[in-house]
């Protein structure tokens, strides 16, 4: 690997929505964190399952307007695998959709590059569930 590559942590997330379109407010909030430079979108695939169980897939290089993601134009880096998509397809309930997004945590770019230069490596990343965080914050109040 080229040690001069300066990239922050990269994550894959799946956002599920009822219906066949992404929630406009959620998409706008994502665009806002991108515009502020906190994250950089690297890849995106949208899946929708109709009531009959048929799957529609829209890749980031296709027209995203029909699914409500047109403000998220990016140049895909092919980081979402067929295996990732299979997991999401299998988990989708009829009448729902999901955006599979890969993003770089741009805010951490310098921090992680500096740690790598010192021989450090991210060895564990655990996301604490929202409800656990809320309960802990409420208990502290």
C-alpha positions as CSV (number, residue, x, y, z in Angstrom):
1,X,0.0,0.0,0.0
2,X,1.2,3.5,-0.8
3,X,2.0,5.1,2.6
4,X,1.4,8.6,1.0
5,X,-2.3,8.0,0.6
6,X,-4.0,10.3,3.1
7,X,-7.4,8.8,3.8
8,X,-9.5,8.7,6.9
9,X,-11.5,5.7,8.2
10,X,-14.0,4.3,5.6
11,X,-17.3,2.9,6.6
12,X,-20.2,1.2,4.9
13,X,-23.7,2.0,6.3
14,X,-27.2,0.9,5.2
15,X,-30.1,3.4,5.7
16,X,-33.5,1.8,5.4
17,X,-36.7,3.7,4.4
18,X,-40.3,2.8,4.1
19,X,-41.5,3.0,0.5
20,X,-39.5,3.3,-2.7
21,X,-37.8,6.7,-2.1
22,X,-35.3,8.0,0.4
23,X,-36.5,10.5,2.9
24,X,-35.7,14.0,1.5
25,X,-34.8,15.5,5.0
26,X,-32.4,12.6,5.6
27,X,-30.8,13.0,2.2
28,X,-30.4,16.8,2.8
29,X,-28.8,16.1,6.2
30,X,-26.3,13.7,4.6
31,X,-25.6,16.3,1.9
32,X,-25.0,18.9,4.6
33,X,-22.3,16.8,6.3
34,X,-20.7,16.2,2.9
35,X,-20.7,19.9,2.1
36,X,-19.2,20.7,5.5
37,X,-16.3,18.3,4.7
38,X,-17.0,15.9,7.6
39,X,-17.4,13.0,5.2
40,X,-16.6,12.2,1.6
41,X,-19.0,9.9,-0.2
42,X,-17.2,7.1,-2.0
43,X,-19.9,4.7,-3.2
44,X,-23.7,4.4,-3.2
45,X,-26.2,1.8,-4.3
46,X,-30.0,2.1,-3.8
47,X,-32.2,-0.9,-3.5
48,X,-36.0,-1.0,-3.3
49,X,-38.3,-4.1,-2.8
50,X,-41.8,-3.8,-4.0
51,X,-44.8,-5.5,-2.4
52,X,-44.4,-8.5,-4.7
53,X,-40.8,-8.9,-3.6
54,X,-39.2,-7.6,-6.8
55,X,-35.9,-5.8,-6.3
56,X,-34.9,-2.6,-8.1
57,X,-31.3,-1.5,-7.9
58,X,-30.0,1.9,-8.8
59,X,-26.3,2.5,-8.9
60,X,-24.7,5.9,-8.2
61,X,-23.8,6.4,-11.9
62,X,-27.5,6.1,-12.9
63,X,-30.3,8.7,-12.6
64,X,-30.9,9.0,-8.8
65,X,-33.8,11.4,-9.1
66,X,-36.5,8.7,-9.1
67,X,-35.3,7.5,-5.7
68,X,-34.7,10.9,-4.1
69,X,-30.9,10.9,-4.1
70,X,-30.1,13.3,-6.9
71,X,-28.3,15.7,-4.7
72,X,-25.7,13.0,-3.8
73,X,-23.8,13.0,-7.0
74,X,-20.4,11.2,-6.5
75,X,-17.9,9.3,-8.6
76,X,-18.2,5.7,-7.4
77,X,-15.1,3.8,-6.2
78,X,-16.7,0.3,-6.5
79,X,-16.4,-0.4,-2.7
80,X,-19.8,-2.0,-2.3
81,X,-19.5,-5.7,-3.1
82,X,-22.1,-8.1,-4.5
83,X,-22.0,-9.9,-1.1
84,X,-22.9,-6.6,0.7
85,X,-25.8,-6.1,-1.7
86,X,-27.0,-9.7,-1.2
87,X,-27.2,-9.2,2.6
88,X,-29.3,-6.0,2.1
89,X,-31.5,-7.6,-0.5
90,X,-32.3,-10.5,1.8
91,X,-33.0,-8.2,4.7
92,X,-35.3,-5.8,2.9
93,X,-39.0,-6.2,3.7
94,X,-41.5,-5.7,0.9
95,X,-42.4,-2.1,0.5
96,X,-39.1,-0.8,1.8
97,X,-35.9,0.5,0.3
98,X,-32.3,1.1,1.4
99,X,-29.3,3.2,0.5
100,X,-26.0,1.5,0.9
101,X,-23.4,4.2,1.3
102,X,-19.6,4.0,1.7
103,X,-18.0,7.1,3.0
104,X,-14.7,8.3,4.3
105,X,-14.6,10.0,7.7
106,X,-12.8,13.0,6.2
107,X,-12.7,14.8,9.6
108,X,-10.3,12.1,10.8
109,X,-8.0,12.1,7.8
110,X,-5.1,13.9,9.4
111,X,-5.5,12.1,12.7
112,X,-5.4,8.6,11.2
113,X,-2.6,9.4,8.7
114,X,-0.5,10.7,11.6
115,X,-1.2,7.6,13.6
116,X,-0.3,5.4,10.6
117,X,2.9,7.3,10.1
118,X,3.8,6.5,13.7
119,X,3.1,2.8,13.1
120,X,-0.4,2.9,14.6
121,X,-3.3,1.1,13.2
122,X,-7.1,1.2,13.9
123,X,-7.7,-2.3,15.4
124,X,-11.2,-2.0,16.7
125,X,-14.2,0.2,15.7
126,X,-17.5,-0.4,17.6
127,X,-20.6,1.6,17.0
128,X,-22.6,2.0,20.2
129,X,-26.3,1.7,19.5
130,X,-28.3,5.0,19.7
131,X,-30.6,3.8,22.4
132,X,-27.7,2.8,24.7
133,X,-26.1,6.3,24.2
134,X,-29.4,8.0,24.9
135,X,-30.0,6.0,28.1
136,X,-26.5,6.8,29.3
137,X,-26.9,10.5,28.7
138,X,-30.3,10.6,30.3
139,X,-28.9,8.7,33.3
140,X,-26.1,11.2,33.6
141,X,-28.6,14.1,33.8
